[in-house]
Amino acid sequence: MNHEHSHHHKMMMNDFRKKFIISLILTVPIILLSPFFQELLNYSFTFTGDTILLFALSSIVFLYCGKPFITNSLHELKNKNPGMMTLVAVAITASYAYSTAVVFGLSGKYFFWESSTLILIMLLGHWIEMRSVINASRALEKLAELIPKKAHLMNNNKIIETLVSELKAGNIILVRPGEKIPADGVIIKGTTSINESMLTGESKPVNKRINDKVIAGSANNDGSIQIKIINTGEKSYVSQVIRLVKEAQMSKSKTQNLADKAALWLTIIALTAGTITFTAWLLADNNLSFALERMITVIVITCPHALGLAIPLVVAVSTSISAGRGLLIRNRTAFEQARNTQVIIFDKTGTLTRGEFAVTKIKGIKKAEDEVLRISASLELNSEHFIARSIVSRAEKKGLKLEEVSNFKNLPGIGVQGKIKNKNYKLVGRNYFKGKESKAETTGTTAYLMEGKEMIGLIELSDEARKESKKAVQMLKNEGIKCVMLTGDNKETAEKVSNELKIDEYYAEVLPAQKNRIIKNYQSKGLIVMMVGDGVNDAPALAQSNIGVAIGAGTDVAVETGDVILTNNDLSNISTIIQLSKKTYSKMVQNLIWATGYNVITIPLAAGVLAGYGIILSPAIGAVLMSLSTVIVAVNAQLLKI
């Protein structure tokens, strides 16, 4: 759902509300003027031109308030996907057209009140439903916002501020520390570390030097770099992600939800039963106007008023229950499918893990552990780097007294250095040893403490699994659902997290486009896949999966592409989604049975099956049954809260 979509939804909701209010005002006089209600309630209300007034009011309701149903039904038919709108359109058109014919001389009864009340209830239902799903998404707009609008173009050593949209491949641009990278390219000058986690899901900033590639939308941390542009516009990484999201959303919007499936069947039944009724009566007693009247009665009754509220009311209740549990449901069709989930695919960084590094191990080589931590934390005190923050907070927790550092220097992409009590120290990452023979092989991220040229200790850091992840995975496995983990991270890290959480399968070093492919692969085996993720790189996968669950504290883009959003980041809520989906679905089915059950009895009677015994469904009883089934449906929806 892109930006036009969410805007479109709000407009539609307001449109439904406005038309509901207008049809409510007009339906009251329509009912008063209808001969049917006058007979039913035994009053008389006639004056010259009353029929014309009835016709005029009904025409406004039909043509103005009923318009959304007519236009949307044409849309459904064009997509060869007839559903709710088509059913309503058939019923209101049949009753309105027939009644109009009666006004202009056909002998028969008026059905204006039927078409008006049907429009009224259906507008109410759609308005309620729209209101509960209105926080519609703006995923693609958010994606585009990742890329800055302006760039510093280098021209003969002069810097020119340029619009990013005017950059071309081959241009050279300057990116200062803390800025976002405006276009995909290659570093030709400088070293830095870049945070790409948002785009690639790689949990730690990536050190970059000359000839390394950089991606538009990622954030430059500590060094000033010059980039030669490779891709702009359509070819850029972010644009490709946008394209993947669009494609996946298109394929998803073709699936039908329960209401539409039910409506499709009712439409078929209405038209078939109507035609049979008409033909049978015409052959039986050759009375055209009576045969027509029976046919219209059947068609109108098949589209029950209760159907208009049967599902929207359940949706509204279920949406509010979910919101109370920290779940925002944005795509109802997908949420309905959640009850059948067979495979759940988790993104690792920021979803199963916190996406924050914590010190997991300190090793003293020439000095005690606490001393290694104390010196390292003193060096890192001035650094903004997230690894620095973890080391400093660990030292503070232990209550270590930090030292004064002189000659402090940041070594972009490598680490930091400084002097403590006249000794030179460096705290460096793996990159420092490139080209030097290194004994530095460990998993995770390691910071090495050097005194002069000598390594005196090391600190290992890793991304911690969330406390609730293990419980969540266990709950889901108990439900018989397969749990899979995907990550852009390396194999060792992936294996460690996977074993710790007892995940069924994992894929490491996965590129964003591959995430999509892995999901498609499961889907091609006929499995229903739920994807849980939080990064931009998860957006296409969230859109591709049958149910995309976005972690609310993740990036806006992921949140905007999700079908369900976990606002409180509690993964154990995933089994809540599945339970709620099951309960909501069964309530919808019950309501459909209540809404249409009355038709099963009334259609044959309306068709005049027992006419020979003097039993023909008087519209009065039809109206009573109709109101009854509407009330039952409304009460039943509220029972979901229990």
C-alpha angles and dihedrals in degrees: 000000000000130000097279085053098059092043088047090052093053091049091048092050092051089045091053090048094049093047091046091056093047093048090047091055093046098041093064094064090039090058092045091051095046113108087213094064091041089058092041095052094030100236132123124225112166134143137154111296094011090132092052090049090050089050093047095049092045091049091056091049092047100042099037108025095032094048097095090059093050096047094043092048089055087051091051092049092048088055089047087238108114114185142139096335092052092051093050092045092052093049098046094042093049095050095041095047092046094048090048089054089052091052089055097050112288108130111241145081132299118254095179093116090053094055093042096049090045090054090046095053094041091052089050091050094048093046092052091048096047090049091056094049098036100112085090122177136264097187101147095046089053091051092053090050091064090076116076118241097226137044138190106244117201113222118171089332091308119117116227122189105231136177110253089228089065097053117113133200109274095033116128118226136183120229117193126206113284094020127118118246109251101201141014110266151125127273111245097170135026137012129252144144119254129203107225096157092110092057105031105022091235101147101215130054111266119234112231131193135169114319093020118128123242130197128225112249096030119115124248110222120189116347135067110238140181117219133198107215120238106166131027133171117348095011096053121110094247092050090053090052089050090052093050090050092050093050093048093048091051092054091047097052090064094070116099126228125223096266092055093047091051091046092052090056093045091052091053091047093047094052094042096045090044093052093046091048092050094048094044094051094043090053093042102053107357093233108141099189094049091047090050092049092052091047094052091046090055094047094048094046092051090064097063119205088223089063089068090063101026095089106021091058092052089047091052094049094044092047092053093047089050093049089054088056094048098263124124113198112206105161113046098189090056092045090054088055094051090085089069097049112147103168128033118197117199126197107222110215113071093355109062090012130043095245087230125109122234130184107260102171139013120196124189115206103171097003139041118276094249091050091052090050093045095052093042093050092047090054093046096045092098097042123100093202113124092233088054090053092053092050093047094047090050091053091047091051089054090048094237117168109238124221133233112260123207129189090024113184133178113223102203112228091003113058140258137300136196147146124262118181091342094306121116114231133181127190106200144169130228092282090072090068097049106131091008116098101260135204086186106113118136137129123254119021120319131192114202121208113216126190103197104316095334127097108228101172147337139224122209120207130186141175107261124227112242114255092237095050096080093049091047093051091048092050091051094047089052087057088057094253120142114235119210129179126209124190142168087215125102125278098255093054091044093050093049094052092041093054093044092054095036093236117180098226137358137195118202133197090022118170117220095252089051091057087064092049094050090053093047088050092058090043092053087061087059095255124145107234130202117194122202116194148135112200137083087249087061094054097090090044092050089051093045097050121085089242119020114199115192123200104235097221089054123094121306091245095059090046090051093052096045122104090208124024125206102214095185098043092233106147093197083073088074091078087047088058090054094046092047091047090054093048094044091049094051090049089052091051092049090050093049088052091051093044095048099028091081089055092056087063098035101044096067091043092048088048087058099244091152095036088116089065091050092257113128118155104258108218086235093066088042089056093048092049089046093055091044095055090047091054093047090051092051093049093045092054090056090054088070087079090067 
